[in-house]
Amino acid sequence: MTIVLTGASSGIGEEAAKQLAARGARLCLVARREQELERVQDDIHRKGGQAWIYPTDLTNADSITTSLDAILHEHPRVDALVNNAAHSIRRPILEALDRIHDYERTMQLNYIGAVRMTMGLIPRFLEQGRGQVVNASTLSAQVPIPLFSAYLASKAALDSYSRSLNAELGHKGIQATMVYFPMVRTPMSNRTEIYKHMRMMSVEDAAGWIIKALRDRPARVGKPLGTLGSLVLAAAPGPAVKLTQPFFRRMDKNLKAKLKKK
Ligand SMILES: NC(=O)c1ccc[n+]([C@@H]2O[C@H](COP(=O)([O-])OP(=O)(O)OC[C@H]3O[C@@H](n4cnc5c(N)ncnc54)[C@H](OP(=O)(O)O)[C@@H]3O)[C@@H](O)[C@H]2O)c1
């Protein structure tokens, strides 16, 4: 199985690349930092696995085209794309009133970058009569969590695109899977200081969710809490937001207090 995996230089993507290679998959590793990609590739090669690197800036159309051309040229079959690269921003809406670039940057990478990669591989998937797109998302896209408006909007767009893919191309063997991770201990979550002492999923377990998505090809991988959150949000969006906000405020307060203590 040949898998194109974005965001392979760090966190969940790096661990997923290693676990998938250990199971015999051929990995095309995509991210900006070439040295970090080489480090992951070396590790995979040392353990007998197969990996190729494609340094790419997913916010740049030309860079994506160059990498996609190389991937399609060098790999006669591509079975799956994992759109895992992303940038997260935690900022109140009121502190982002003069920061439209927060919204532009997250959309450019988390949504447009993922869609460009998908569009580039769809023709190959159609030729093969089979292909899969796994999109990394967050549990926070299923529950009304505050402070992540730019990030969550980009993940919601990806969600909608995935549903359309399944509706339009499912019968041609193309399957899209959304993976709704809870908080995972990675460089991304470590950037937010108040999350320092929060209990989080390990990268090993998170990578396991990507493997499950690739193996079982479901429309969604996530926690039952996320499914419940989506149901409540769909049925009663007003009350759902009102009722959950005191909980999130208390959670932030507790995390800040913990941070001060330690
Ligand atoms: N960590 C969490 O708590 C958490 C929770 C829910 C969902 N998620 C989702 O899980 C996925 C992986 O997150 P993570 O925590 O593993 O993040 P991470 O450790 O920060 O890794 C992000 C990856 O994205 C790549 N990337 C960033 N900007 C890029 C660009 N312009 N072009 C190409 N690649 C770029 C980075 O590589 P370079 O810097 O080398 O380009 C890196 O490999 C994301 O989709 C995230 O939204 C994470």
The ligand as an SDF file (V2000), in Angstrom:
LIG
                    3D

 48 52  0  0  0  0  0  0  0  0999 V2000
   -2.1570   17.8150   18.8130 N   0  0  0  0  0  0  0  0  0  0  0  0
   -3.4470   17.8780   19.0960 C   0  0  0  0  0  0  0  0  0  0  0  0
   -3.8440   18.0540   20.2690 O   0  0  0  0  0  0  0  0  0  0  0  0
   -4.4720   17.7190   18.0040 C   0  0  0  0  0  0  0  0  0  0  0  0
   -5.8090   17.6250   18.4010 C   0  0  0  0  0  0  0  0  0  0  0  0
   -6.7780   17.4780   17.4200 C   0  0  0  0  0  0  0  0  0  0  0  0
   -6.4190   17.4210   16.0940 C   0  0  0  0  0  0  0  0  0  0  0  0
   -5.1160   17.5240   15.7290 N   0  0  0  0  0  0  0  0  0  0  0  0
   -4.8080   17.4740   14.3050 C   0  0  0  0  0  0  0  0  0  0  0  0
   -3.8460   16.4640   14.0780 O   0  0  0  0  0  0  0  0  0  0  0  0
   -3.0210   16.8330   12.9650 C   0  0  0  0  0  0  0  0  0  0  0  0
   -1.5550   16.7210   13.3400 C   0  0  0  0  0  0  0  0  0  0  0  0
   -1.2970   17.6220   14.4000 O   0  0  0  0  0  0  0  0  0  0  0  0
    0.0080   17.5390   15.3280 P   0  0  0  0  0  0  0  0  0  0  0  0
   -0.4380   17.8650   16.6910 O   0  0  0  0  0  0  0  0  0  0  0  0
    0.7550   16.2930   15.0540 O   0  0  0  0  0  0  0  0  0  0  0  0
    0.8080   18.8120   14.7860 O   0  0  0  0  0  0  0  0  0  0  0  0
    2.3680   19.1880   14.7080 P   0  0  0  0  0  0  0  0  0  0  0  0
    3.1980   18.2890   15.5540 O   0  0  0  0  0  0  0  0  0  0  0  0
    2.4330   20.6620   14.9350 O   0  0  0  0  0  0  0  0  0  0  0  0
    2.6880   18.8790   13.1690 O   0  0  0  0  0  0  0  0  0  0  0  0
    2.1650   19.6540   12.1600 C   0  0  0  0  0  0  0  0  0  0  0  0
    2.7280   19.1520   10.8480 C   0  0  0  0  0  0  0  0  0  0  0  0
    2.2220   19.9840    9.8000 O   0  0  0  0  0  0  0  0  0  0  0  0
    3.3170   20.3710    8.9580 C   0  0  0  0  0  0  0  0  0  0  0  0
    3.0590   21.6760    8.3570 N   0  0  0  0  0  0  0  0  0  0  0  0
    2.7810   22.8410    8.9950 C   0  0  0  0  0  0  0  0  0  0  0  0
    2.6830   23.8430    8.0940 N   0  0  0  0  0  0  0  0  0  0  0  0
    2.9030   23.2850    6.8570 C   0  0  0  0  0  0  0  0  0  0  0  0
    2.9530   23.8020    5.5500 C   0  0  0  0  0  0  0  0  0  0  0  0
    2.7500   25.1020    5.2880 N   0  0  0  0  0  0  0  0  0  0  0  0
    3.2220   22.9550    4.5370 N   0  0  0  0  0  0  0  0  0  0  0  0
    3.4580   21.6340    4.7750 C   0  0  0  0  0  0  0  0  0  0  0  0
    3.3990   21.0910    6.0000 N   0  0  0  0  0  0  0  0  0  0  0  0
    3.1450   21.9090    7.0380 C   0  0  0  0  0  0  0  0  0  0  0  0
    4.5050   20.4280    9.9190 C   0  0  0  0  0  0  0  0  0  0  0  0
    5.7210   20.2410    9.2170 O   0  0  0  0  0  0  0  0  0  0  0  0
    6.7230   21.3930    8.7730 P   0  0  0  0  0  0  0  0  0  0  0  0
    6.7980   22.3910    9.8790 O   0  0  0  0  0  0  0  0  0  0  0  0
    7.9930   20.6410    8.5410 O   0  0  0  0  0  0  0  0  0  0  0  0
    6.1590   21.9360    7.5150 O   0  0  0  0  0  0  0  0  0  0  0  0
    4.2350   19.2180   10.8000 C   0  0  0  0  0  0  0  0  0  0  0  0
    4.7360   18.0510   10.2080 O   0  0  0  0  0  0  0  0  0  0  0  0
   -3.4680   18.2470   12.5680 C   0  0  0  0  0  0  0  0  0  0  0  0
   -4.3600   18.1730   11.4910 O   0  0  0  0  0  0  0  0  0  0  0  0
   -4.1900   18.7580   13.7900 C   0  0  0  0  0  0  0  0  0  0  0  0
   -5.1590   19.7300   13.4740 O   0  0  0  0  0  0  0  0  0  0  0  0
   -4.1330   17.6680   16.6630 C   0  0  0  0  0  0  0  0  0  0  0  0
  1  2  1  0
  2  3  2  0
  2  4  1  0
  4  5  1  0
  4 48  2  0
  5  6  2  0
  6  7  1  0
  7  8  2  0
  8  9  1  0
  8 48  1  0
  9 10  1  0
  9 46  1  0
 10 11  1  0
 11 12  1  0
 11 44  1  0
 12 13  1  0
 13 14  1  0
 14 15  2  0
 14 16  1  0
 14 17  1  0
 17 18  1  0
 18 19  2  0
 18 20  1  0
 18 21  1  0
 21 22  1  0
 22 23  1  0
 23 24  1  0
 23 42  1  0
 24 25  1  0
 25 26  1  0
 25 36  1  0
 26 27  1  0
 26 35  1  0
 27 28  2  0
 28 29  1  0
 29 30  1  0
 29 35  2  0
 30 31  1  0
 30 32  2  0
 32 33  1  0
 33 34  2  0
 34 35  1  0
 36 37  1  0
 36 42  1  0
 37 38  1  0
 38 39  2  0
 38 40  1  0
 38 41  1  0
 42 43  1  0
 44 45  1  0
 44 46  1  0
 46 47  1  0
M  CHG  2   8   1  16  -1
M  END
$$$$
